[in-house]
Amino acid sequence: MTKIFQKRTRTAGDRFRTALTGESPLQIVGVINAYAAILAEKIGFKALYLSGAGVANASHGIPDIGLTSLDDVLTDVRRITSATKLPLLVDADTGWNDPTRTVREMMKAGAAGLHIEDQVEAKRCGQLGGKQLVSSRAMAQRIKAAVRGRSDSSFVIMARTDAVSREGLDAGIERAIQYRNAGADMIFAEALTELDQYRKFARAVEVPVLANITEFGKTPLFTVKRLRSAGVSMALYPLSAFRAMNAAALNVYQTIRGAGTQKPVLERMQTRADLYRFLDYDPAAKVAWKGRKSTL
């Protein structure tokens, strides 16, 4: 009797883990919307990131201090994962008091993984001072709850620790090991300031370690070559494009307001042709979208 085996469809988590084996470190670039995700994919990135600060700042115009909800984040997750097949890692803050549900909903929305942090619910940006942490035991419970929500073992559950800036390197490593033992697949070591700190983290935790290479923060802008030498598995650029977009938009607004025309900044803009090229859109063709003819 012949047995027919059906190959399991590769999930978003599978794609993330595959990408992790293809680059050292894997560059994970932040996107704030679906079009940014398309740009990043066509440039050649292999993994994407949705920042909690990006959702708060870009989608809601508020600071990243734990004011956004799970549903707020899921809205942006769905838009991004509908526009690209690249695996998306999502900032899940502290898990919104229910890490089990958070994981389930993120998986349904198409995310490849998420990270949960060890701050109190009224969290602060990881690159700022004055952060307050929950106990390592409480954070381990968050991780265990997240693992319970996972129906696909490839979905990535990452633990972020902000402990180094508050309690020191050894305490941060000790916490990370506890989080790994609780079921975390990977570790996000936030706000480290030296390559040797990453090296010690990677050796101690023995799972992939992520470095947050964000601008204007505590961590120097290490190159991928230097991060590789320290054993870092992932290099994250959470808001680089967003910051550049903001500066460009502000310049355009100032120019239009001051000069009465956008002509002085026209050459800095993306052309209509380039916009359509990245969208794979031919304005001369009849293109249907959600059952309606395009009006572009």
Order of alpha helices (4+ residues) and beta strands (2+ residues): alpha-beta-alpha-beta-alpha-beta-alpha-beta-alpha-beta-alpha-alpha-beta-alpha-beta-alpha-beta-alpha-alpha-beta-beta
